[in-house]
Amino acid sequence: MPASLLHSLPGLFLWASLLFVFYTYLGYPLILYLLARFKPPPPPYPEYFPAVTFMIAAYNEEEAIASKIENTLALDYPQDKLQVLVAADGSSDRTAEIVRSYESRGVELSFIPERGGKMAAITRAMSSARGEVVIISDANNYYDKQAVKVLAAPFADSTVGVTTGAKLIIEDGGNLSSSEGLYWRYESSIKRNETILGTCTIAVGEIIAIRREQFIPSAEKIINDDHYLVLDFIHRGYRIVYTPEARSFEHVSKTAMDEVVRRTRMNAGLFQTIFMSGRFLPLDRPFIVWQIISHKFFRAFVPFAMILALVSNIVLVFFQGSSSWAMSFPVGAAILTMQVVFYLMALLGNILQVGGCLGRILYLPTFLVNSNAATAKGLYSYLTNKQQHIWKRVRR
């Protein structure tokens, strides 16, 4: 390798890693936004009232299940077309007992004492589902009244296989809920533009609806059921429609560490999806493949790009100390200063955990660093088989 090129490698690695992070977080959403501006948004779907099974996945949710059932029974949808079914496999508390107390109001229970994980419970409960459309929800989130109508309407189009709604965080004035709320608003804009361009590429497991007859159980033990369902339906030619008017509300994790645990599990599931993607990616539709990779898969590698950016920047500034055609020394020093300040802000955010003006300044770098740390932990958990498809829920 020529000496000049070897001398330029730190600068090249720094530029490449920074561009990767920029593209993943800002470039892809910006490209989507611009493309969507050239295509008119789809007209509103007319009202359509298929038979719906509202399936609540609940494991040891005795504190939340009664409120969740009450919220579900109050939804604005024809009651003769709404089956409420609770999948509570493995619950060892009073969850099943509480659900049975609602039998007189039409609530049904799918339960066995053995725990096989969320996807296994959903798959087993599907044999009891009667609706054309099955809405899958958790027990700790709450829908607004029109959510079922909004989720069901796009199924009048036979090309639609999945619909998903908006996840909203109930902000309690804390920095964690603020950062989570900001993240889901950011995600909402991406999913909205993806839908305009043809199909959304991700869904949230708390508010997702599928065509029952097209549900195919996975032969593998899936960590993230929503990732699996979306990729499977896309692979089979169906569209995924994001319906932001269908809203789900939930509280954020109780502490930042609980949130890291939750995100570690989610990212272990993301890496599982990536390693399984060879059979799911619709290679005959390269535009959708680009969307899937850009929207979700690239995020799995952001923490490693961040590490590469920091290491190459340190080498450039402290071990070379001179400019190259790839990057001048002053520019490299300025970027390193910004990186150090960014990580110091994240460190302070984790240590201080304060509110007010200082908390608002610190929460974004803290959130980004913690999220990417959880991604790296997720890869480790997946590769070492420490993250099973059966997971421990976090406090909220």
N, C-alpha and C positions, 0 to 999 in steps of 0.2 A: 504494500500500500504506500503511495507517495507520501512523503513527510508532510506536505502542505495539506493533503486531505486528512491525515491523521490529526494534525493540529486543529482542523476545523470540526472534528467530530463532536466535541462538546457543544459547540454552537448549533450544529445541525440537530443534535438530539434535543437541545433546548427548544429550538423553534418548532420541531415536529411535535414534541409533547405539549407545548403551549397551544399549538394549532388544534391538536386533537381534543384537548379539554374545551377550547373555545367552540369548536364545531359541535361537540356533543351537547353542550349546555345552551349555546346561543345560535350557532350557525344553522343547525338543522331546524330548530323552531322558526328562524327567520326565513329560511328557504321555503318552508311549508306555508308561512304567512303570505309570502309573495306569490307563490303558485296558486294559493286559494283565492287571492284577489282577482285572478283571471278567470275564475270559474264561479258562476252564480251559486249561492247556497241552495240546497234542495228545498223545495216547497214543504210547508208543514204537512205532516202525515195526517190523513183524515182519522177520525175516531174509529177504532176497531176493537171489538171486545171478544177476543178468544177466551176459551176456558183457561184459567191460570191456576197453577199450583204454586203457592207461596211457601217455599221450603226454608225453614230456619235451621241452620247448622248450630247446634248448641252442645258444648261439652262443659259440664260442671258450671252451669250458668244460673244457679238457684237465685242469685241476687238480682239478675237482670231479666230472666225469662218471662215473668208475669208482665212486666212493663212492656216488653217486646211484643207479647201476644196482644195486649190491649192496643198497642199502637197499630198492629197489623189488622185487627178486627175493625178499627176505625178508618181504614183506608177507603178512599172514594172509588169503589169498583163494585159492579153488580155482585151481590153476595151469592147468588145462585151460580155464578161462574168463578168463584174464588174458593179454592181448597187451601186450607192452612195446615201444613204438615211440618212437624218438628222432628228433625233427625238428631237424636240425642245419644247415639251409641257410645257406650263406655262411661257414661256419667255415673259417678259414685256418690253424688250428693242428692238433693231433693228435686233436681231438674225434671226427671221423668214423672215424679209424683205431682209436681205443680202443673205440668202439661196435662196430665190425666184429669185434673180438676176442671179443665176447660172443655172436656168432651161434650158436655151438654150444649156448648156454643159452637160445636162443629170442628173443633181443633183435633187433629189426629196426631198420633205419636208413632214414630219408627224408632224402636229401641231394642238393643241387645246389650248384655252386660260387658261383652268384650269390646275393647277399644282398638279400632283399626286405622284411625286417622280421619281427617275431614273428608277426603275424597272417597274413602271407603264407605263412610256413613252416607254421603250423598248418593253414591252408586247403589247402595242397598235400598235407600228410601225411594229411588226412582221407580222401583217396582210397584210402589203404592201411589205414585203420582198419576193423576188423571188428566191434568191440563194439557192443552196443546203447547202452551208455553210454561216453562218452569223458571220462576224467579228464585235465585239463591241469595240468602241473606245471612248475616251473622246475628247473634243474640244481643250484641252490645251496641248496635246502631239503630237509628230510628228514621223512618221514611216520612216525608211530607205527604199530605193526603192524596195528591194526584199522581204520585210516583208510579203506581202500577199501571194506570191508564197511559202514561207517557211511555213507559217501557214496552207496553204491549202493542201500541199503535204501529210501529215500523214492521211488525210481523205480517201485516197485510201484504207486504212485498215479499214474494217467494225467494228472492235472492238474499234476504236478511236471515242470518242464522243466530246472531247474538246481539243483544242491546246491553248497554251499560250506562249507568247514571253518574252523577257528580258526587264525589265524596267531599263533605264539608266538615271541618274541624270546629267543634264548639270552643271558641276562644274564651279562656278564663282570665285573661290579663297577663298570663305568664309568657315568657319568651319561647318556651317549647311549643305551646299551642300557636303562637304567632308564626313561628318558622314553619311548622307543619301546615298551617293554613295557607301561607304564601306558596309553599311547594305544590299543594293541590290546586291552587288557582293557576299556577304555571302549567301544571299537567293538563288542566282543563282546556287551556287555549290550544295546546298541541293536539289533543284528541278531537277538538272541534274542527280544526283545519284538516286533520287526516280524514275525518268523516266527509267533509266537503269534497275532498279529492278522490273519494271512493270507499275507503274502509279505514276504520280505526284499527290500531294494531295492539292495544292493550285494554284491559278492563280491570276493575277493582272487584275483589271477591265479595265485598259487602253488598254490592248492588249490581247484579248481573242476571240477565235473562237469556234462556236458550230454548231452541225448539226441542221438545222432549223426544220426538221420534228420531231426531238426528243425533242424540247423545250417544257417544261411544265410550264406554269405560276404558280407562287406561290399563294396560297389562302390567305397568310398572307402578311403584309406590311413589306418587307424586307429592312433592312438597307444596308447590303453589298451584292450586287447582285452577285459578283464573288464567294463568299463563298457558296451561295445557289446553283448556277449553278454547281459548281464542285462537291459538296456533292451529289446533286441530280443525276448527271450523273454516279458518282462512285457507288451509291446505286443501280442503274439500270444495273450495270455490264459493263459500258464503261470505257475505259482507258483515262487518261488525259496525254497528251504529252507536255513536255516542249521543246520549240524550241528556243534556245538562239540566233540563227542566225537571228531570227525575232526581230528586236530591236525597242523599243519605247524610245523617248527622251523627257524629260520635265524638267522644272525648279522646284527647291525646293520651299517650302512655303517662303513667303517674310520674316518672322521673326520666331524665335524659338517659340514664343507664338502661331503664326498661325499654326505651325507644331504640337504643343500640341493639339490645337483645332481639327485639322484633325485626329490625332491619337486617340483622345478621341472618335470621331465619329466612327472610324474604330473599336475600341475596344468594344464600345457599340454593334456594329454589331457582333463582335466575340462572346460576351456573349449571344446575341440572338441566334447565330448559335449553341452554346454549349447547350443551353436550348432546342433547337429544334432537337438536334442530335439523340435523341432516335429513330426517324423515318427515319434517313438518314444513320446511321452507318451500314456498311455491316457486320453484326455480323457473317456471315458464312465465312468471309475472315479475320481472326484475324490479319494477318500480315499487311493488309491495315488499320485496326482499330488502330493498334499500331502506324503506320505512322501518321495517322490523329491526334491522341491524342498527340503524341510526338512533331510533327512539329508545330501545331497551338494551340491546346487546353491547353497544359501545360504552354504556354507563358502567358496565361491569369492569371495564379496564381503565376508567378514569383514575382511580387511586394509584395505579402503577405508572400512569403518565405523570401524575403529580410528583411521585417519588423521583422519576427520571428527570423531570424538570429541575427539581431541587438539587439533585446530585450533579447533573451536568452543569448547572449554573455555578455550583461551588467549585468544581474543577476548572471551569472557564475563568473564574475570577481569582482564585487563590493559587492555582497550580500552573496556569498559563500566563496570566497577567499581561497579555498582549492581544492586540486585535487580530482577527482573521477575516477572510471574505464572508464567512458565515455570520459573524456578529462582532461588533466593535466592543472593546473593553468597557467604555462608559455605559453603553446600553446594557451589557451583561450585568454590570454593577448595580444599575438602577433596577433591573428586573429582580435581582437577588434581594435587594433592599425591600421591594414590594412583597416578595414571597415571605421574607422573615417577618415583616410587619403583619401579614395575613395570618401566619401560624401563631404568632404571639397573641393576636386578638382572639384566635380560637382557644388558645391555652387559658387566657384570662377569662373568657366566657365560661369555660368549664369549671374554673376554680371559683370565680366570684359568684356566678349565677345571680346577678343582680337585675333589677327591673329599671324602669325609667329610661332616660335618654341613653345612658351608657349601655344598658341592656339591649336596646334596639340597635345600637351601633355594633355590638359584639355578636348578636345572635346569628347573623347570616354566615360569617366565617366559621362560627362554632358549629352551626348546623351542617355546613358543607363538609367540614373536616370529620365530624362524627359520622355523617352518612357514608363517606368514603372509607373511613376506618371499618365501619360495619360491612361494607362491600368486601374488603380484604379479609375480614374475619369469616364472611360467608364463603369465600373460596376455600379457606382453610377447613371450615366445617364440612364443606361438601367433599373435598378431596380426602379428608381423614375419616369420612363417614360418621362424623359426630352429629350432624344435623339430620335426623331421621324425618320421615314423613309425618310421624307423630310428634307434635311439638307442644311445648309448655306455653300457655297463653300468658301475656304480661298483664300487669296491673294497669287499670285506667281510672 
